[in-house]
Amino acid sequence: MDALTWFGLFAVSAMLLCYALEARSPWWILGFAAACALGSVYGFLQGAWPFGLVEGVWSLVALRRWWTARAAPAS
């Protein structure tokens, strides 16, 4: 496997881990947003621009969820 493939594997693995742990803390939501941004970079570098575009949008959605979650009172 080349470096780009390893980078993509890291990005999607980080997305999976952060998504699985999101309920534990808003910081995992922020981690998911960052991992989605890495996935977006991977998509564009690989030449799969639709994947890169969708992952970029997911990153923005996750950032909004993090912003909302951290502002919400703890229950």
C-alpha positions in Angstrom: 0.0 0.0 0.0 1.2 3.5 -0.8 1.2 6.5 1.6 -2.1 7.9 0.2 -3.9 4.6 0.9 -2.5 4.5 4.4 -3.7 8.1 4.9 -7.2 7.2 3.7 -7.3 4.2 6.0 -6.3 6.3 8.9 -9.0 8.9 8.0 -11.9 6.5 7.7 -10.7 4.5 10.8 -10.6 7.8 12.8 -14.1 8.6 11.5 -15.4 5.2 12.7 -13.8 5.5 16.1 -15.0 9.0 16.7 -18.5 8.3 15.5 -18.8 5.3 17.8 -17.7 7.4 20.8 -19.7 10.6 20.1 -22.2 10.0 22.9 -19.4 10.2 25.5 -18.3 13.7 24.9 -18.7 16.6 22.4 -14.9 16.3 21.9 -15.6 13.0 20.0 -17.9 15.0 17.7 -15.1 17.5 17.1 -12.8 14.5 16.4 -15.3 13.2 13.9 -15.4 16.6 12.1 -11.6 16.6 11.9 -11.6 13.0 10.6 -14.2 13.9 8.0 -12.0 16.8 6.9 -9.1 14.3 6.5 -11.4 12.1 4.5 -12.2 15.0 2.3 -8.5 15.7 1.7 -8.0 12.1 0.9 -10.9 12.1 -1.6 -9.5 15.1 -3.4 -5.9 13.7 -3.4 -7.1 10.4 -4.7 -9.1 12.1 -7.5 -12.5 11.1 -6.3 -13.8 14.7 -6.0 -17.5 13.7 -5.2 -16.2 11.7 -2.2 -14.0 14.7 -1.2 -16.9 17.1 -1.5 -19.4 15.0 0.5 -16.8 14.4 3.3 -16.2 18.2 3.4 -19.9 18.7 3.9 -20.0 16.0 6.6 -17.2 17.9 8.3 -19.2 21.1 8.4 -22.3 19.3 9.6 -20.3 17.7 12.4 -18.7 21.0 13.4 -22.2 22.5 13.7 -23.3 19.5 15.9 -20.2 20.0 18.1 -20.9 23.7 18.4 -24.5 22.9 19.5 -23.5 20.0 21.8 -20.9 22.0 23.7 -23.3 24.9 24.2 -26.1 22.6 25.5 -26.3 22.1 29.2 -25.1 18.8 30.5 -27.9 16.4 31.4 
